[in-house]
Amino acid sequence: MLFGQRIKEERLKRGLSQQELGDLLHVSKVSVCGYEKGTRTPSLETFNKLIEILGMTSDYALGNDVRVICEEDESYTTKLSKEDINIIQELKKNPMLYHKFCEDPKRVIDVINRKINF
């Protein structure tokens, strides 16, 4: 879903409608809407055109825009989205909840899903 949110944000920043972006990509407005909602995935060719038109990097579009260094081994790095980092920071503000997530993340997610009826 992050990919879709970022496409929409960048499209709106440039004042483009879904139809206008679709025309530039040679796809339908429905396809652009699907990309933004996360119900469709662009082809590699369309993805490359999309990030070029919107002036994004592929890392940013895919949510890999912040370089993270492993605490124990500085030679190991990975990339996370700013949104993922915000979630982790908020979890760490509640040590008991953070600890529960670390112990059994799937179980905690299942409990949350049941509570909010997803």
C-alpha positions as CSV (number, residue, x, y, z in Angstrom):
1,M,0.0,0.0,0.0
2,L,2.9,2.3,0.6
3,F,3.7,2.2,-3.1
4,G,0.2,3.4,-3.9
5,Q,0.3,6.2,-1.3
6,R,3.6,7.5,-2.7
7,I,2.3,7.5,-6.3
8,K,-0.8,9.4,-5.3
9,E,1.2,11.9,-3.2
10,E,3.6,12.6,-6.1
11,R,0.9,12.7,-8.7
12,L,-1.0,15.3,-6.6
13,K,2.2,17.3,-6.0
14,R,2.5,17.7,-9.8
15,G,-1.1,18.6,-10.2
16,L,-1.9,15.6,-12.3
17,S,-5.2,13.8,-12.4
18,Q,-5.3,10.0,-12.6
19,Q,-6.4,10.4,-16.2
20,E,-3.5,12.7,-17.1
21,L,-1.0,10.3,-15.5
22,G,-2.6,7.4,-17.2
23,D,-2.3,9.2,-20.6
24,L,1.4,9.8,-19.9
25,L,1.9,6.1,-19.0
26,H,-0.3,4.9,-21.9
27,V,-2.6,3.1,-19.4
28,S,-6.2,3.7,-18.3
29,K,-7.3,5.9,-15.4
30,V,-8.6,2.7,-13.8
31,S,-5.1,1.3,-13.9
32,V,-3.6,4.3,-12.1
33,C,-6.4,4.1,-9.6
34,G,-5.5,0.4,-9.0
35,Y,-1.9,1.3,-8.5
36,E,-2.8,3.9,-6.0
37,K,-5.2,1.6,-4.1
38,G,-2.8,-1.4,-4.3
39,T,-5.1,-3.6,-6.2
40,R,-3.0,-3.5,-9.4
41,T,0.7,-3.8,-10.0
42,P,2.3,-2.0,-13.0
43,S,4.5,-3.9,-15.4
44,L,8.2,-3.2,-15.1
45,E,8.1,-1.0,-18.1
46,T,5.2,1.0,-16.7
47,F,6.9,1.2,-13.3
48,N,10.0,2.7,-14.8
49,K,7.9,5.3,-16.7
50,L,6.0,6.0,-13.6
51,I,9.0,6.8,-11.4
52,E,10.5,8.9,-14.2
53,I,7.4,10.9,-14.8
54,L,6.9,11.5,-11.0
55,G,10.6,12.2,-10.4
56,M,10.9,9.4,-7.8
57,T,13.6,6.8,-7.2
58,S,12.7,3.2,-7.3
59,D,13.9,2.9,-3.7
60,Y,11.5,5.7,-2.6
61,A,8.6,4.3,-4.6
62,L,9.1,0.9,-3.0
63,G,9.5,2.2,0.5
64,N,13.2,1.6,0.8
65,D,14.3,5.1,1.3
66,V,16.1,5.2,4.6
67,R,19.3,3.4,5.1
68,V,19.4,1.5,8.4
69,I,22.6,0.1,10.0
70,C,22.5,-3.1,12.1
71,E,23.4,-2.3,15.7
72,E,25.9,-5.2,16.0
73,D,27.5,-5.1,12.6
74,E,28.0,-1.7,10.9
75,S,29.0,-3.4,7.6
76,Y,25.4,-4.7,7.3
77,T,22.8,-2.2,6.1
78,T,19.3,-2.3,4.7
79,K,16.7,0.2,3.7
80,L,13.3,0.9,5.3
81,S,10.6,3.4,4.6
82,K,10.1,6.4,6.8
83,E,6.7,5.0,7.6
84,D,8.2,1.8,8.9
85,I,10.6,3.7,11.0
86,N,7.8,5.8,12.5
87,I,5.9,2.6,13.4
88,I,9.0,1.2,15.2
89,Q,9.5,4.5,17.0
90,E,5.9,4.6,18.2
91,L,6.1,0.9,19.4
92,K,9.3,1.7,21.3
93,K,7.4,4.4,23.3
94,N,5.4,1.5,24.8
95,P,8.0,-1.0,26.0
96,M,5.5,-3.7,27.0
97,L,3.8,-3.7,23.6
98,Y,7.2,-3.5,21.9
99,H,8.4,-6.5,23.9
100,K,5.2,-8.5,23.0
101,F,5.8,-7.7,19.3
102,C,9.4,-8.9,19.5
103,E,8.3,-12.2,21.2
104,D,5.6,-13.2,18.7
105,P,4.8,-10.6,16.0
106,K,2.3,-12.8,14.2
107,R,0.3,-13.4,17.3
108,V,0.2,-9.6,18.1
109,I,-0.9,-8.8,14.6
110,D,-3.6,-11.4,14.7
111,V,-5.0,-10.0,18.0
112,I,-5.0,-6.4,16.5
113,N,-6.7,-7.7,13.4
114,R,-9.4,-9.3,15.4
115,K,-9.9,-6.2,17.6
116,I,-10.4,-3.9,14.6
117,N,-12.2,-6.5,12.5
118,F,-10.0,-6.5,9.3
